[in-house]
Amino acid sequence: MRFTPLLSGRYQFAAATTLSLLLSACGGGGGSDGAKNSGTSSAPNSGAPSASTTTPVTPPATSTTTPTPTPTPPVSSGTFSLNSIELAQTHVIPPTGRTMNTADGKSRTLNLLANRAALLMVEPTTAGGNIQVQVANSNLGSLTLNTPDKLPATDNGMPSYSSSKYSVLLPKEWIQTGTILKITRGGEIATVPLTVTAGVNLKVRTVPIFFFGATRAMAIANHQQLEMAGTSMALDYGQQIPAATVDGQNLGDQTFSDFVMPPTGTAPAQAYSSFATLVSASAANGYVLMGQMLGVLPELRSVTANNDGNLNVAYWAPMVLENPLTGKLTGMGGGLTSVGAGNADGDSDNYGGIFVHEMGHGYGMSHAGDMYNSGTFPYPGGSLSGSSWGYDAIRNQLLSPVLPALPCKKTGRQLDPSGRCYRQDPMQGGNGDQTAGYRWTMFADYSIALMQGWMNGRVVYNPNAINGAPRFTKWSASQNAYIDVSSTMSQLQQDMQGDQQVVTVLGNISKTDGTMNRLAVSTAGQGNLPHTFDPTTQSDWDQMKSKYANYCQSIGCDYTLRATFADGSTQNVLLPKGYHQNNSNTINPNAVNPLNSASFVRFAVNFSAAKSLTRLDVYVTEFGAKPAFAAINTASLVNPIVSWVAH
């Protein structure tokens, strides 16, 4: 697959498609604009746009200026005459949302999010007086709008957004579907209905991964921040993306003293004990290990681990590597994502440009410049030229789409009429455009609208729901509300226990070379506790047959993991992993070919952290993809193919 150079600076970017997943390999959105080649490609790098499922169209001609948009007339009724009404969460938009059109003839609308505070700004036809606002037909009280001289300041010390707008921050309780604002001045009244969409509560799970001798102590000594939980980071990140709230959670640290690469088609599975050796042997670049982590992260989301692939959860895996020659940490050159999968990994960068860029891919964004070239992003060059202003409620600042330096000192930038640089979107070289005191630069309004669609598609899981409230809900656009979808969820998701302290076992098994088998145990973290099956217990088989009949259907249930705890108790977990053909008890012939990926499987299992693990063993238990649902004798679990013992 061709790697395409994008705007690069401190890091480099590349995009690739692998195993039918659209992957995005990036370097965190460097701030400069000179294109560079990135890494090694499997085809000559011509600099052509990366592949897109959208039929390319001729993009509109690039302009160095952006016309002033026609003001959106206020949506109001009554006797109080208003020139404009705007609200701001991530961006300044009209009460009914902001619709943006792209060259491919499509459009997206950015709407207000429920349960998130919003800055209200109104401009009356005639200035003066005491302006108040309340929610019509409610008992939520009223607020007095601040006079124009108290409008939130603009970041970067830029000129004020307006000299004539009255403003007040509306609490999150006011921003709900069906809300109608009543704005009054004396006897004058204006009513303003709001268009409000889902405000998802997003969990961001951080999974720190240490390789080849790297440790948490080394990361801390290098001032690496590896947690979002317990910090202000989640609040900050919540201002950046279209979510009502962000809950930072930490899964336990994962450590690999060596790492096993799967068969490649021309080479068998192979273990590597250093990053340099891995890259050299693979004839690849730094993205080779990141790509493997994109295979590990889905295992963490699998039915034997957190089982949250369709839930309101995103994963970030900061990767920390040691250079054995220097004893110091080394970087790989960026990050990697499966676009739309909600998973991302890459160099640990203190939740900086790499993090925000890769997570943007996880929420469905491709590179903004490529999207513009294919007619699926409205603003030239992946810039904010044409985007509405942003807003940060924590700092109470309005965010200008342009940078303060005059004239613009960067080449290739879009310019405003005064010659200032427009910011670049974080999905196209925007890292470095942020104001001092901000961790990230802002997204374009269109990017947020696209991510809003991803967020609205998540099933929201509330494991602690009480008083008959549903544990699983999903936004219904037709009903304009979250609806109960518990009955549509898989039985395994209905039966798991959420928000538990867990340890995660990561393993890999080679059917053809047992020396490649590995087990690794994480430290404790917050996750979900799965419902598992013990193949030595008939009641578990009976339950599987009646409620989970397709558990083994994919490639078989051919391995069992046994956990032994410090109190002497054990737990057997039948893994839905194996070497059979789909829905068959016929062995897949590729599974016995050491060069074929079918001979190699990865898995993850969560156990409760309430008891300490002392030993793990994996046994071959060949049930195939169509098991007989009959228990085996515990005594048959002999001759483990891989074991782990606590030190």
Legacy VTK file of the C-alpha trace (Angstrom):
# vtk DataFile Version 3.0
C-alpha trace
ASCII
DATASET POLYDATA
POINTS 647 float
0.000 0.000 0.000
1.219 3.457 -0.829
2.198 5.794 1.973
1.219 9.389 1.273
3.232 12.353 2.554
1.241 15.013 4.338
2.098 18.197 6.168
4.985 17.283 8.409
7.345 18.841 10.881
8.441 17.399 14.186
6.934 14.097 13.142
6.022 12.454 9.862
2.732 11.158 8.534
1.728 8.172 6.441
-1.493 6.389 5.585
-1.940 2.729 4.805
-4.642 0.159 4.274
-4.049 -3.224 5.900
-6.249 -6.323 6.077
-9.290 -4.427 4.823
-9.025 -1.955 7.717
-8.326 1.628 6.776
-5.315 2.464 8.900
-3.911 5.912 9.438
-0.228 6.130 10.280
0.693 9.579 11.470
3.229 11.608 13.319
1.015 13.753 15.487
0.366 16.734 13.268
3.648 18.601 13.066
3.281 22.314 12.719
5.286 23.041 9.550
4.065 22.552 6.037
6.857 21.070 3.945
5.983 17.593 2.672
8.350 14.734 3.518
8.314 11.058 2.722
7.623 8.895 5.728
9.165 5.540 6.340
9.208 2.629 3.946
6.407 1.962 1.499
5.516 -1.138 -0.436
5.072 0.916 -3.582
6.920 3.967 -4.899
5.802 7.082 -3.075
4.500 9.383 -5.766
2.875 11.862 -3.423
-0.555 11.038 -4.832
-3.553 11.284 -2.503
-4.189 8.196 -0.424
-6.937 5.794 -1.393
-10.463 6.849 -0.617
-13.781 5.101 -0.866
-15.247 8.392 -2.088
-15.085 8.980 -5.831
-12.599 11.836 -6.283
-14.057 15.103 -7.482
-12.400 18.279 -8.575
-11.930 20.327 -5.412
-12.906 23.956 -5.410
-10.177 26.384 -6.273
-7.990 27.233 -3.298
-8.311 30.804 -2.124
-5.978 32.724 0.103
-8.920 34.500 1.686
-12.272 33.421 3.005
-15.394 35.455 2.256
-17.373 36.642 5.235
-20.248 34.162 5.609
-23.795 35.412 5.398
-25.095 35.711 8.964
-27.640 33.086 9.909
-30.907 34.800 10.824
-31.990 34.127 14.398
-34.574 31.445 14.982
-36.901 33.227 17.341
-40.368 34.603 17.716
-41.870 37.323 19.843
-41.475 41.042 20.335
-37.764 41.211 21.235
-35.913 41.954 17.989
-32.498 40.265 17.765
-29.932 40.583 14.987
-28.259 37.305 15.910
-28.449 34.414 18.330
-25.513 32.030 18.718
-24.435 29.311 21.105
-21.003 27.804 21.603
-19.798 24.481 22.937
-16.853 23.347 20.823
-17.792 25.946 18.171
-20.051 28.929 17.685
-23.226 27.806 15.903
-26.843 28.945 15.429
-29.542 27.518 17.738
-30.600 25.077 15.006
-27.046 23.946 14.244
-24.522 24.741 11.534
-24.645 22.852 8.237
-21.503 22.549 6.128
-21.450 21.400 2.511
-18.633 19.540 0.782
-17.663 19.359 -2.878
-19.022 15.829 -3.205
-22.531 17.231 -2.783
-23.002 16.056 0.792
-23.385 17.944 4.035
-22.971 17.546 7.767
-24.603 19.489 10.572
-23.022 20.360 13.892
-25.647 20.540 16.618
-25.644 21.377 20.289
-24.886 18.468 22.624
-27.237 17.581 25.443
-25.904 17.873 28.991
-23.047 20.203 28.092
-22.855 23.873 29.062
-23.129 26.346 26.192
-22.235 30.002 25.825
-25.242 32.025 24.689
-24.517 35.180 22.677
-27.242 37.509 21.440
-27.116 40.803 19.601
-30.259 42.899 20.043
-31.344 45.216 17.267
-31.052 48.079 19.738
-28.449 47.982 22.491
-28.991 48.548 26.183
-31.196 47.287 28.940
-31.143 44.271 31.203
-31.407 41.075 29.133
-32.411 37.834 30.823
-32.833 34.247 29.688
-34.680 31.251 31.053
-35.917 27.890 29.839
-39.541 28.252 28.838
-42.040 26.327 30.939
-39.467 25.237 33.524
-38.485 26.011 37.096
-34.750 26.289 36.366
-34.649 29.986 37.167
-33.243 32.753 35.007
-29.853 34.236 34.146
-28.859 37.793 33.346
-26.703 38.232 30.260
-23.404 40.055 30.578
-22.936 43.270 28.658
-20.790 43.202 25.482
-17.685 44.461 27.295
-17.724 41.223 29.304
-17.845 38.873 26.313
-15.253 36.103 26.789
-11.848 37.176 25.543
-10.275 35.745 22.403
-7.300 33.417 22.741
-3.881 34.615 21.600
-4.835 38.178 22.529
-6.665 38.496 19.219
-9.454 41.072 18.708
-12.781 40.389 20.354
-15.314 38.211 18.576
-17.873 41.003 18.903
-18.378 44.391 20.481
-22.161 44.178 20.510
-23.094 40.712 21.786
-24.517 40.034 25.229
-23.540 36.682 26.691
-23.945 34.160 29.478
-22.900 30.549 30.006
-25.976 28.325 30.117
-25.653 25.362 32.507
-25.690 21.859 31.087
-29.106 21.194 32.615
-30.573 23.759 30.236
-29.195 22.145 27.089
-31.664 19.334 26.476
-33.802 18.098 23.622
-36.966 20.154 23.413
-35.464 23.170 25.182
-36.942 26.536 24.219
-35.138 29.587 25.522
-37.134 32.657 26.514
-35.041 35.809 26.195
-36.500 38.974 27.678
-35.733 42.666 28.094
-38.358 44.431 30.085
-41.619 43.604 28.350
-39.909 42.393 25.173
-39.794 38.628 24.635
-38.079 36.324 22.125
-38.469 32.554 22.160
-35.663 30.441 20.717
-36.038 26.678 20.199
-32.767 24.727 20.337
-31.839 21.762 18.166
-30.026 19.387 20.509
-28.495 16.000 19.787
-26.898 13.297 21.914
-24.294 14.271 24.461
-22.326 11.085 24.955
-20.383 10.297 28.101
-17.154 9.013 26.563
-14.735 6.773 28.427
-11.131 7.025 27.266
-9.196 3.987 28.432
-5.434 4.402 28.508
-3.343 1.241 28.149
0.356 2.022 28.745
2.532 -0.588 27.010
6.219 -1.026 27.814
8.619 -2.825 25.477
12.102 -4.297 25.542
13.086 -3.275 29.070
11.267 0.039 29.297
9.574 0.631 32.638
7.097 3.033 34.160
9.903 4.448 36.300
11.842 5.325 33.142
8.772 6.985 31.656
8.195 9.039 34.801
11.859 10.071 34.842
11.341 11.288 31.272
8.279 13.273 32.376
5.876 11.059 30.460
2.249 11.302 31.564
0.557 7.932 31.184
-2.783 8.523 32.893
-5.824 10.588 32.140
-7.745 9.399 35.202
-7.245 11.512 38.284
-5.994 14.511 36.303
-7.517 17.589 34.696
-6.774 16.015 31.316
-10.250 14.541 30.915
-11.879 17.943 31.472
-9.508 19.533 28.970
-10.071 16.823 26.395
-13.808 17.132 26.866
-13.575 20.711 25.598
-11.819 19.478 22.464
-14.307 16.877 21.214
-18.106 16.505 20.808
-18.849 14.764 24.094
-20.908 15.798 27.089
-18.244 14.438 29.425
-14.990 12.513 29.191
-14.149 9.922 31.823
-10.476 8.975 31.840
-9.894 5.369 32.870
-6.669 3.406 33.155
-6.319 -0.219 32.236
-3.260 -1.803 33.805
0.252 -1.446 32.422
1.259 -4.119 29.909
4.920 -5.116 29.655
6.661 -7.117 26.916
10.292 -8.091 27.468
10.162 -9.439 23.947
7.442 -9.351 21.312
6.301 -12.062 18.926
5.479 -11.006 15.389
2.942 -13.232 13.599
3.658 -15.068 10.337
3.938 -12.762 7.357
3.240 -15.171 4.496
6.945 -15.428 3.752
8.315 -15.835 7.278
7.080 -17.705 10.366
6.282 -16.157 13.730
9.376 -14.658 15.279
10.248 -13.144 18.668
12.237 -9.919 18.951
13.902 -8.468 22.026
14.680 -4.987 20.689
12.917 -2.467 18.507
15.941 -1.951 16.264
16.175 -5.673 15.542
12.457 -5.856 14.826
12.547 -2.965 12.373
15.685 -4.261 10.666
14.409 -7.823 10.327
11.029 -6.641 9.068
12.581 -4.263 6.520
9.989 -1.829 7.849
9.735 1.494 9.641
8.605 2.466 13.105
5.000 1.721 12.282
5.506 -2.045 12.242
5.134 -2.362 16.023
2.274 0.141 16.146
0.503 -1.969 13.543
0.786 -5.020 15.756
-0.750 -3.094 18.640
-3.770 -2.452 16.430
-4.181 -6.226 16.547
-3.775 -6.307 20.324
-6.249 -3.524 21.143
-9.247 -5.364 19.622
-8.369 -8.319 21.861
-8.667 -6.009 24.859
-12.165 -5.220 23.578
-13.062 -8.883 22.959
-15.662 -11.040 24.723
-13.147 -12.492 27.194
-11.810 -9.070 28.175
-13.740 -5.768 28.192
-16.305 -6.607 25.479
-16.809 -2.947 24.626
-16.145 -2.639 20.903
-19.526 -1.006 20.233
-19.769 0.930 23.487
-19.027 4.532 24.461
-15.357 3.717 24.990
-12.181 4.705 23.148
-8.689 3.296 23.687
-5.323 5.034 23.671
-2.157 2.927 24.003
0.965 5.031 24.654
3.941 2.853 23.737
7.179 3.215 25.708
10.339 1.617 24.277
13.886 1.293 25.565
16.951 1.396 23.362
19.094 -1.409 24.871
22.297 0.171 23.543
21.770 3.423 25.413
19.392 2.390 28.183
17.224 5.350 27.235
13.753 5.628 25.818
13.353 5.741 22.057
10.491 6.829 19.819
8.928 5.184 16.794
7.964 8.294 14.867
4.260 8.846 15.396
1.039 6.893 15.865
-1.352 4.548 14.111
-5.101 4.081 14.045
-7.854 2.000 12.519
-10.114 4.775 11.228
-13.452 4.708 13.020
-12.490 1.884 15.395
-12.030 4.069 18.462
-8.549 2.586 19.027
-5.194 4.314 18.654
-1.586 3.756 19.644
1.757 5.422 19.190
4.640 7.167 20.859
3.887 8.289 24.366
3.695 12.063 23.935
2.031 13.275 27.134
-1.353 13.245 25.398
-0.075 15.766 22.885
-0.348 16.112 19.128
0.013 12.402 18.384
-2.741 11.509 20.844
-5.299 14.057 19.656
-4.583 13.338 15.989
-4.775 9.561 16.270
-7.906 9.659 18.394
-9.450 11.895 15.744
-8.885 9.066 13.292
-10.443 6.694 15.808
-13.603 8.822 15.769
-13.875 8.552 11.992
-11.724 11.385 10.597
-9.195 10.793 7.831
-6.462 13.309 7.030
-8.224 16.597 6.389
-6.045 17.513 3.404
-6.756 14.209 1.671
-10.439 14.658 2.441
-10.413 18.137 0.895
-8.720 16.782 -2.227
-11.410 14.115 -2.535
-14.232 16.583 -1.923
-15.160 15.355 1.558
-13.775 18.226 3.679
-14.956 21.782 3.055
-11.910 23.850 3.943
-8.840 24.210 1.690
-5.690 22.354 2.627
-7.217 20.874 5.758
-7.229 24.335 7.333
-9.805 26.227 9.405
-10.376 28.727 6.578
-14.174 28.881 6.635
-14.681 27.192 10.000
-16.613 28.960 12.721
-14.914 30.201 15.884
-14.310 27.808 18.757
-14.961 28.077 22.478
-13.321 26.699 25.624
-15.604 26.823 28.659
-12.840 25.962 31.144
-10.737 28.970 30.150
-13.818 30.959 29.105
-12.185 31.983 25.849
-13.443 32.222 22.301
-10.986 30.674 19.852
-10.131 32.416 16.604
-9.561 30.298 13.474
-6.542 32.481 12.659
-3.166 32.887 14.328
-1.989 36.276 15.604
1.318 36.662 13.731
1.194 39.253 10.968
2.236 38.593 8.325
1.915 34.801 8.269
5.433 33.408 8.505
4.600 29.866 7.366
4.554 28.734 3.766
1.630 26.964 2.176
-0.902 28.325 4.645
-4.357 29.685 3.945
-4.484 33.404 4.736
-7.170 35.724 6.023
-7.678 39.129 4.330
-5.097 40.688 6.656
-2.440 38.129 5.794
-2.660 36.077 8.977
-2.314 32.280 8.948
-5.410 30.202 9.376
-4.898 27.382 11.832
-4.529 23.872 10.481
-6.895 21.177 11.700
-5.206 18.670 14.059
-5.957 16.120 11.334
-3.679 18.040 8.957
-0.555 19.440 10.538
-2.238 21.519 13.225
0.027 20.529 16.103
1.825 23.697 17.143
-1.037 26.034 16.266
-2.418 25.947 19.796
-2.317 28.983 22.041
0.079 29.024 24.985
-1.613 27.247 27.871
-3.574 24.933 25.587
-2.497 21.338 25.048
-4.081 21.086 21.598
-5.204 23.314 18.769
-8.897 23.247 17.932
-10.584 21.143 15.280
-12.559 22.631 12.416
-16.307 22.687 12.975
-16.739 20.142 10.171
-14.371 17.709 11.896
-16.410 17.980 15.077
-19.631 17.373 13.129
-18.144 14.216 11.618
-16.965 12.985 15.024
-20.393 13.806 16.422
-21.797 11.169 14.090
-19.364 8.592 15.475
-20.234 9.506 19.059
-23.966 9.260 18.370
-23.451 5.736 17.054
-22.041 4.427 20.341
-24.101 2.326 22.715
-23.873 3.978 26.137
-23.222 1.446 28.891
-24.137 2.329 32.460
-23.302 -0.704 34.614
-24.472 1.102 37.737
-27.974 1.933 36.489
-30.527 1.796 39.291
-34.272 2.033 39.812
-35.078 0.249 36.580
-32.974 2.520 34.374
-31.584 0.699 31.327
-27.908 -0.273 31.330
-27.589 0.028 27.540
-28.956 3.003 25.604
-28.375 4.409 22.133
-29.262 7.685 20.505
-32.279 7.523 18.198
-32.307 10.333 15.656
-35.934 9.622 14.793
-37.042 9.843 18.419
-34.495 12.526 19.315
-33.663 10.683 22.512
-31.633 7.877 24.010
-33.619 4.649 23.910
-33.221 1.361 25.739
-31.367 -1.162 23.555
-30.595 -3.690 26.280
-32.584 -6.433 24.578
-30.560 -6.051 21.377
-27.179 -6.447 23.058
-25.266 -9.696 22.987
-25.944 -11.961 25.925
-22.281 -11.807 26.908
-22.471 -8.025 27.161
-25.655 -8.223 29.179
-23.964 -10.636 31.583
-20.623 -8.877 32.068
-19.811 -6.762 35.125
-18.734 -3.235 34.286
-16.304 -0.808 35.905
-14.413 -3.401 37.929
-10.805 -3.559 39.054
-9.271 -6.134 36.735
-5.957 -7.550 35.597
-5.608 -8.460 31.935
-3.790 -11.494 30.600
-2.475 -11.039 27.064
-1.284 -14.108 25.215
-0.340 -15.462 21.834
-0.228 -19.038 20.599
1.509 -20.525 17.588
0.012 -23.781 16.349
3.295 -24.698 14.654
6.012 -23.433 17.030
5.445 -23.643 20.775
8.562 -21.577 21.502
6.619 -18.565 20.232
3.839 -18.939 22.835
3.698 -16.120 25.384
1.673 -14.921 28.381
1.841 -11.466 29.985
-0.080 -10.097 32.959
-0.964 -6.447 33.462
-1.053 -4.441 36.626
-4.530 -3.741 38.004
-6.764 -1.271 36.207
-10.389 -0.394 35.581
-12.312 -2.446 33.054
-15.101 -4.963 32.604
-15.268 -8.465 34.029
-16.485 -10.944 31.403
-18.773 -13.915 31.745
-16.564 -16.946 31.062
-17.003 -20.682 30.586
-15.215 -23.568 32.284
-14.988 -26.555 29.895
-14.785 -28.939 32.864
-18.211 -27.850 34.191
-21.308 -29.258 32.508
-23.550 -26.453 33.733
-21.354 -23.984 31.846
-21.739 -26.005 28.652
-25.498 -26.203 29.184
-25.631 -22.447 29.641
-23.518 -21.888 26.543
-25.758 -24.130 24.463
-28.913 -22.313 25.530
-27.681 -18.712 25.607
-24.343 -18.423 23.776
-24.475 -21.137 21.120
-22.198 -19.253 18.696
-19.387 -18.702 21.213
-17.016 -21.097 19.417
-18.369 -20.568 15.913
-15.640 -18.417 14.384
-12.413 -20.467 14.545
-13.159 -22.903 17.331
-12.649 -23.229 21.067
-9.367 -25.115 21.008
-7.551 -23.637 24.004
-8.293 -23.218 27.712
-6.555 -20.780 30.048
-6.283 -21.832 33.692
-5.628 -19.167 36.321
-4.343 -20.083 39.780
-4.686 -17.534 42.574
-2.799 -16.932 45.807
-5.588 -18.495 47.865
-5.204 -21.764 45.931
-8.396 -21.362 43.910
-8.446 -21.777 40.140
-10.513 -20.494 37.226
-10.671 -22.162 33.820
-11.539 -19.978 30.826
-12.458 -21.573 27.511
-11.047 -19.307 24.812
-13.027 -18.703 21.591
-9.748 -19.124 19.737
-8.518 -22.019 17.677
-7.461 -23.496 14.397
-10.682 -24.710 12.807
-12.640 -23.518 9.817
-15.585 -21.231 10.449
-18.579 -23.060 11.932
-16.878 -26.398 11.344
-14.960 -29.080 13.169
-12.612 -29.391 10.215
-9.134 -28.103 10.945
-8.151 -25.144 8.813
-5.284 -26.415 6.628
-3.658 -22.987 6.834
-3.396 -23.357 10.607
-0.626 -25.931 10.225
1.352 -23.762 7.820
3.951 -21.828 9.873
3.993 -19.058 7.253
0.234 -18.501 7.411
-1.406 -16.124 9.873
-4.062 -18.754 10.628
-1.414 -20.644 12.623
-1.145 -17.766 15.107
-3.709 -16.287 17.513
-3.703 -13.556 20.126
-6.130 -13.352 23.049
-6.920 -11.301 26.140
-8.749 -12.303 29.313
-9.757 -10.087 32.230
-9.711 -11.468 35.771
-10.862 -9.779 38.943
-8.028 -7.961 40.687
-9.535 -8.920 44.041
-7.335 -12.040 44.085
-3.646 -12.207 43.162
-2.641 -14.358 40.229
0.212 -16.763 40.941
0.200 -18.987 37.867
-1.267 -19.253 34.379
-1.351 -22.251 32.051
-2.767 -22.708 28.562
-3.964 -26.150 27.464
-5.079 -27.537 24.133
-8.790 -28.409 24.408
-9.896 -29.154 20.873
-13.638 -28.550 20.790
-13.715 -27.020 17.315
-16.270 -24.509 16.090
-19.221 -26.886 16.645
-18.653 -28.318 20.123
-20.638 -31.197 21.571
-21.371 -29.082 24.685
-20.066 -31.878 26.908
-17.715 -31.279 29.839
-14.240 -32.771 29.983
-12.530 -34.128 33.083
-10.348 -31.671 34.954
-7.616 -34.293 34.953
-7.383 -33.952 31.175
-5.880 -30.473 31.547
-2.263 -31.620 31.376
0.880 -30.628 29.492
0.362 -26.881 29.160
1.671 -25.339 25.947
2.695 -22.143 27.747
2.835 -21.116 31.415
3.440 -18.010 33.489
4.486 -17.916 37.147
4.413 -14.826 39.346
7.789 -13.669 40.626
LINES 1 648
647 0 1 2 3 4 5 6 7 8 9 10 11 12 13 14 15 16 17 18 19 20 21 22 23 24 25 26 27 28 29 30 31 32 33 34 35 36 37 38 39 40 41 42 43 44 45 46 47 48 49 50 51 52 53 54 55 56 57 58 59 60 61 62 63 64 65 66 67 68 69 70 71 72 73 74 75 76 77 78 79 80 81 82 83 84 85 86 87 88 89 90 91 92 93 94 95 96 97 98 99 100 101 102 103 104 105 106 107 108 109 110 111 112 113 114 115 116 117 118 119 120 121 122 123 124 125 126 127 128 129 130 131 132 133 134 135 136 137 138 139 140 141 142 143 144 145 146 147 148 149 150 151 152 153 154 155 156 157 158 159 160 161 162 163 164 165 166 167 168 169 170 171 172 173 174 175 176 177 178 179 180 181 182 183 184 185 186 187 188 189 190 191 192 193 194 195 196 197 198 199 200 201 202 203 204 205 206 207 208 209 210 211 212 213 214 215 216 217 218 219 220 221 222 223 224 225 226 227 228 229 230 231 232 233 234 235 236 237 238 239 240 241 242 243 244 245 246 247 248 249 250 251 252 253 254 255 256 257 258 259 260 261 262 263 264 265 266 267 268 269 270 271 272 273 274 275 276 277 278 279 280 281 282 283 284 285 286 287 288 289 290 291 292 293 294 295 296 297 298 299 300 301 302 303 304 305 306 307 308 309 310 311 312 313 314 315 316 317 318 319 320 321 322 323 324 325 326 327 328 329 330 331 332 333 334 335 336 337 338 339 340 341 342 343 344 345 346 347 348 349 350 351 352 353 354 355 356 357 358 359 360 361 362 363 364 365 366 367 368 369 370 371 372 373 374 375 376 377 378 379 380 381 382 383 384 385 386 387 388 389 390 391 392 393 394 395 396 397 398 399 400 401 402 403 404 405 406 407 408 409 410 411 412 413 414 415 416 417 418 419 420 421 422 423 424 425 426 427 428 429 430 431 432 433 434 435 436 437 438 439 440 441 442 443 444 445 446 447 448 449 450 451 452 453 454 455 456 457 458 459 460 461 462 463 464 465 466 467 468 469 470 471 472 473 474 475 476 477 478 479 480 481 482 483 484 485 486 487 488 489 490 491 492 493 494 495 496 497 498 499 500 501 502 503 504 505 506 507 508 509 510 511 512 513 514 515 516 517 518 519 520 521 522 523 524 525 526 527 528 529 530 531 532 533 534 535 536 537 538 539 540 541 542 543 544 545 546 547 548 549 550 551 552 553 554 555 556 557 558 559 560 561 562 563 564 565 566 567 568 569 570 571 572 573 574 575 576 577 578 579 580 581 582 583 584 585 586 587 588 589 590 591 592 593 594 595 596 597 598 599 600 601 602 603 604 605 606 607 608 609 610 611 612 613 614 615 616 617 618 619 620 621 622 623 624 625 626 627 628 629 630 631 632 633 634 635 636 637 638 639 640 641 642 643 644 645 646
